[in-house]
């Protein structure tokens, strides 16, 4: 992975801020994480049962997705370009085998731990450029060679159909932060032989709106409505390899 974003997390201060500030208790990110945790644990339990699947967490960071599935997978493997991130993951109690992957070159090989498997990719796709996205999905295709091998769960925390889009351009008309549409994600998955089997939204709010109690109440109500995932800011896509 060769982007400015990935280089940021070679710095221990940036890693510490990510873990203790971005994901501080009751923060916007931590509350979304709690909802995602419930979803992912329910998904894995329903699909595989406890202790059957192996987890491959690509761009594992501080191991948040790995901690989410503690006790539900028979083993977990975290892959990242940042040794500092993985050191913090181990420090905060994430239980996995850690694998430092190169920033470029051949697609990394997932550990051959058998199937069923669940591949997770959180807070990656939005923050990197197209070659890194393609590299990540090529890794997932290696870990999940066919439709019966397991599931892929990827996060888009900047859905272009959400209210976040209204702030996506400055007065000059130039976009100032990244966005991905549902179509963008679906096309990326399709290029690597995946099809989306479920889409789930986890917040209709931007971080600034999250500070307002009435907005949080409205968010909770709206997320229960059918089709609300189309307009959620934060979305998880669950995918499976296509049957040939």
VEXVEXDREN-672356 format. One record per residue: residue in three letters; x, y, z of N, C-alpha, C, O in turn. Coordinates in steps of 0.05 Angstrom, whole numbers, plus 5000, padded with zeros to 4 digits. Layout:
# residues N
ALAXYZXYZXYZXYZ
...
//
This chain:
# residues 244
UNK501749765000500050005000501850255000503450295018
UNK501550414980503350634977501850904975501751024953
UNK500650984996499251234997500051395021501251285040
UNK499551655021500251825044498751725069499851735091
UNK496351625065494751525088496251305102496451305127
UNK497251105087498550885100501150965113501950865134
UNK502551165101505051265112504651405139506451405156
UNK502351525143501751665168502151475191503151555212
UNK501251225188501251045211503850885215503850685228
UNK505950995203508650905210509651065235511751005246
UNK508051255243508751435265507251345290504751325290
UNK508751305312507451205337505451405349503451315360
UNK505951665346504151865357501451855342499351875354
UNK501551815315499151795299497551545307495151555308
UNK498951335311497651085320496251115346493951035350
UNK497651245365496451295392493951465390491951415404
UNK494151675374491751855371489451705358487151745367
UNK489951535339487851385326486451205346483951185346
UNK487951075364486750885383485351035406483250945414
UNK486551255415485451375440483751625436482151695453
UNK483951745412482351985407480151925387477751965393
UNK480851825363478851755343476751555355474351575351
UNK477851355370476151155382475851185412475550985426
UNK475851425421475351475450472551385457470751385440
UNK472051305482469351225490467251435483467651665488
UNK465051335472462751505465463251685441461551855435
UNK465551655428466051815404464351715381463151505382
UNK464251875360462751805336463751535325462051355320
UNK466351505323467451255312466951015330466350795320
UNK467251055356466850825374464050735375463550495378
UNK462050915373459250835374458550685348457050485350
UNK459650765326459150615301460450345304459350135295
UNK462850335315464250085319462549885336462549645330
UNK461249985356459549805373457349685356456649455360
UNK456049845339453949745322455049535302453749325298
UNK457349595291458549415272459349155286459148935274
UNK460149175311460948935326458548745329458748505325
UNK456248855336453848695340453148555313452448325312
UNK453348715291452648605265454548385257453648165249
UNK457148425260459148235251459047975267459347755257
UNK458648005293458547765310456047605304456047355303
UNK453847745299451347605291451647465264450747235260
UNK452947595245453447485218455147235220454447025208
UNK457347255234459247025235457946785250458246555242
UNK456446845271455146635286453046495269452846245269
UNK451446645254449346535237450546375214449446165206
UNK452746475203453846355179455546115185455445905171
UNK457146125206459145925211458945785238459945565242
UNK457545905257457545805285460145895299461945995285
UNK460345855324462645945340464945755336464645505337
UNK467345865331469745715331470445565306472245405305
UNK468945605284469445455259471045615239472845505226
UNK470545875237471846035216474546145224475146175248
UNK476246205205478646345209478246625198476946665178
UNK479446825212479147105204481747205192483947155203
UNK481547335169483747475156482947775156481147845141
UNK484347935172483648215173485848375158488048405168
UNK485148475135487048615118486948915124484849035126
UNK489349035127489649305138488449305166486649465172
UNK489549135183488349075209488649305229487149325248
UNK490549485224490849715243491349625271493049445276
UNK489849735289490149665318488449425326488049365350
UNK487449275306486049025312483149045321482148865334
UNK481849265314479149305323477249085312475648975327
UNK477449025286475748815275476448545286474748365288
UNK478948505293479748255305478548225333477648005341
UNK478648435349477448425376474448385374473248255391
UNK473248485353470348445348469648145348467448075357
UNK471347985337470747705333472147515353472247275349
UNK473347635374474547465395472447255405470147325411
UNK473347005406471646795416469846665395468546465401
UNK469646785372467946675351469446545328468246405311
UNK472046585326473646475305475746285317476546315339
UNK476546085301478545895312481346005311483045915326
UNK481846185293484346335293484046595277482246615260
UNK485746785283485547045269488347135260490347085273
UNK488347255237490847355225490447645217488547715203
UNK492247825225492148105218494448175200496748095204
UNK493848325178495748395158495848695156493748825154
UNK498248815157498349105154501149185145503049025148
UNK501349425134504049535126505349675149507749745147
UNK503949715171505049875193505649685217503849585230
UNK508149655223508949495247508049645272507449515292
UNK507949905271507050065294504150005301503449985324
UNK502549995280499649935284499349655297497749625316
UNK500749465287500449195297501549165325500549005341
UNK503649315332504649315359502549425378502249325400
UNK501249635370499049745386496749555389495549525410
UNK496149405367494049205368494648995389492848935405
UNK497048895390497748705410497748825438496848695457
UNK498549075440498649215466495849245478495549215503
UNK493849295461491149345472489549085474487149085480
UNK490748855469489548605474488348455450486848265454
UNK488848545426487948405402489448145400491848135400
UNK487947925397489147655396489147555368487147475357
UNK491547545356491847455328494747405323496547465339
UNK495247285300497947265289498247495270496547555253
UNK500547645272500947895258502847855234504847715237
UNK502147975212503647935187504148215174502348345165
UNK506648295174507448545161507548495131509048325122
UNK506048655116505948615087507348845073507349065083
UNK508548795050509949015035507949215024505649155020
UNK508949455018507249665008506649634978504849754968
UNK508249474964507749424936508949154928509748994945
UNK508949094902509948844893507748634891505348714888
UNK508348384892506348174889504148184910504648284932
UNK501748094903499548094922500347914946501247684942
UNK500048014971500747844994499047594994496747584986
UNK500247375004498847125007497647105035498947155055
UNK495047045037493846995063495046735074495846555059
UNK495146715100495946465113494046235105491646275105
UNK495246005098493545785091492445645116493645465127
UNK490145745125488945635149486345495144484845425162
UNK485845445119483345295112480945475111481045715115
UNK478645345107476145485106474245345126474845125135
UNK472045475133471045725123472645965134473945945155
UNK472546185120474046415127472246665125470346675109
UNK472946865142471647125139473947325136475747345152
UNK473847475114475847685108474547955115472448015105
UNK475948115131474948375139476748595130479248565130
UNK475648815121477049055112475649295122473549375111
UNK476649415143475249645155476949895152479449885155
UNK475650125146476950385144479350375125481450495130
UNK479150225103481250215083480450335057481750525047
UNK478350235045477750305017477450605012478350704992
UNK476250745031475751025027478351195027478451395013
UNK480351095041482651265047485051215028487051345031
UNK484751035010486950964992486251004963483851044957
UNK488250984946487751024917486950754904487050544917
UNK486250774879485250534865487150294865486250074869
UNK489750334860491450094860491449944887491649704887
UNK491250094909491249964935488649824939488549604951
UNK486449934930483849794932483949534916483049324926
UNK485049554892485149304876486949094889486348864889
UNK489149184901490949004915489448864939489848624943
UNK487949024953486448914976484448704968484248494980
UNK482948764946480948564937482248324924481148104926
UNK484548354912486048124902486947944925486847694922
UNK487748064947488347904971485847744980486047504986
UNK483547884981481147754990480347524972479447314981
UNK480847554946480147344927482047094931481146874927
UNK484447144940486246924947485246774971485346524972
UNK484346924991483446805016480746665012480146475027
UNK479146754993476446644988476346554959475246704942
UNK477446324952477646244924475046174910474946174886
UNK472946114926470446034913468146114932468546214954
UNK465746074922463346164937462946024963461546134981
UNK464045784966463645634991465845685011465745575033
UNK467845855004470145895022469446075046470846055066
UNK467446245043466846425065465846695056464746715034
UNK466146895073465047165068467147375069469147355084
UNK466647595055468247835056466448055066464248095058
UNK467548215086466048445096467848685094470048695105
UNK466948885078468549125074466849375082464449375081
UNK468349575092467049815101467450045082469650085071
UNK465350205079465550465065464550675085462150695090
UNK466450835096465551025116465351315104465751515118
UNK464751315078464251575064462451535040463151595018
UNK460051425045458151375023457351635009456551825021
UNK457651624982457151864966454251944965453552154956
UNK452451764973449551824973448551925000446151975003
UNK450351975018449452055045449552355048450452505030
UNK448652455072448752735078451552845078451953085073
UNK453452675082456352755082457052885055458753055053
UNK455752795034456352895007455853195004457153324988
UNK453953295020453253585018455653755025455753995018
UNK457553645040459953805048462453715033464653795040
UNK462053565011464353444998465853634980467953564970
UNK464853884976466254074959466454344973464654434986
UNK468754464970469054734980467754934961466554844941
UNK467855184968466555384951467755394923466355484904
UNK470255304920471455294893470455074876471055054852
UNK468854894888467754664873469554424873468954224860
UNK471854434887473654214888473054034912472654124934
UNK472953774907472453584928474753594948477053604940
UNK474153584974476253604994476353365013477953365032
UNK474753165008475152905022474052685004472552734985
UNK474852445010474252214993471352124996470152155018
UNK470252014975467651894975467651644958469251624939
UNK465951454965465551224948462451174946461051184966
UNK461551124922458751064919458250764922460150604921
UNK455750684926455150404926455950274900456950044900
UNK455650414878456350304852459450264850460350074838
UNK460950454861463850424862464650174876466350024866
UNK463550124899464249894915463349634901464849444900
UNK460949634890459949404876461749334852462249104846
UNK462549544837464249494814467049384822468049204809
UNK468149484844470649384854470449094861472148934854
UNK468349024876467948744884467548564859468548344858
UNK465948664840465348514816467948444801468248224790
UNK469748644799472248594784473848364795475448234781
UNK473448304821475048094834473347844839474047674855
UNK471047834826469447594827467547574851466647354858
UNK466947804864465147804887462447924880462248094862
UNK460447834894457747964892456748024920457147874939
UNK455448254923454448344949451948184956450148154939
UNK451948074980449647914989448048065010445747995016
UNK449248275022447848425043449248695045451748715043
UNK447648905050448749175054447349285079444949275081
UNK449049395097447949495123449049765129451449805128
UNK447349955137448150225144448350255174446750135189
UNK450250415184450750435213450550715224450650755249
UNK450450915207449951185217449051355193450151345171
UNK447051525199446151715179447451985183447052175168
UNK449052005205450152265214453152295207454552105204
UNK453952545203456752615202457752655231456152685249
UNK460352655235461452705262460352955276459852955299
UNK460153175261459253425273456353405282455553515302
UNK454653265266451853225274451553045298449653065313
UNK453452865301453352665323453252805350452352685370
UNK454353045352454453185378451753275388451453355411
UNK449653265371447053375378445153145385444752955370
UNK444053155410442352945420439952885402439252645397
UNK438553095392436253045375437052905349435552735339
UNK439352985338440252855314440752555319440152395301
UNK441952495341442452205347439852055350439751825341
UNK437852175362435252045364434051995336432951785331
UNK434252195319433152165292434651955277433551805261
UNK437251945281438951745268438051465276437751285259
UNK437651415302436851155312434151065299433850835292
UNK432351255296429751195285429951135255428750955244
UNK431551305241431851275212433151015204432450895184
UNK435150935220436650685213434850445213435550235202
UNK432550455226430750225227428950215202427650005197
UNK428950415185427150425162428350255139430750265135
UNK426650115125427649955102428850145081427850355075
UNK431150065071432450225050434250445060435550585045
UNK434350485087435950705098438950665092440450865092
UNK439850415088442650365083443650515058446050565055
UNK441850575039442550715015443650985021445251095005
UNK442751105043443551385049445251405074445851625083
UNK446051185086447751185109450551295102451551245080
UNK451751435121454551525117456451285118458251265101
UNK456051115137457750885142456250625134454050575144
UNK457450465117456150235106458049995106460450025100
UNK457049765113458449505110457249345087454749325085
UNK458949235070458049065048459048785055461448735058
UNK457248595055457948315059457748185031455748205017
UNK459948045023460047944996461047654996462347565015
UNK460447514975461347244971462347214942461447354924
UNK464247034937465146984910462846884893461146724903
UNK462746964868460646874850460946584844463146474843
UNK458746454840458746174831459146164801457946314786
UNK460845994792461445974763460045734751460245684727
//
